[in-house]
């Protein structure tokens, strides 16, 4: 869960490219277990200036995790209503494949997600999950005998569990079975 920390206004007033550069350096530094001082030094920020941008290391971590969640949501992309059941499952698999492909190609992001999975995953795909459930119900893929709010929460929990399992498996260089998501969701969604 994100804490009450937020970057200070001066950080938010930096040019977008500079803010992004600092966050990318911090991502790599956090993945490599660098200290706060090492991270700010690598970003070319003096200790005095760093405290104009962040209240401390936790503030920086929270901003990095928010940025990572935003990037992962962008990789996932919007959920587009499916024309049929097969297209629905294919679109769900495509989203899973995009995330897995991103994590395989971006080991820093995979490392951070493995370490702070709960902090990153809560909330970043809520709208996407709701759209899936609504679409699936309309197509008859998802049961209608349970309140939609509960199904959205349960679906999000299953997807977070699958994501956590996948990043843990990747970190141990173990294979990730792509059909696992479908199997778990089909069990949850059937009546």
Secondary structure as UniProt FT lines:
FT   HELIX           9..12
FT   HELIX           16..31
FT   TURN            32..33
FT   HELIX           36..42
FT   TURN            43..44
FT   HELIX           47..53
FT   HELIX           57..76
FT   HELIX           85..105
FT   HELIX           107..115
FT   HELIX           117..121
FT   TURN            122..125
FT   HELIX           126..139
FT   HELIX           148..171
FT   TURN            172..173
FT   HELIX           179..189
//
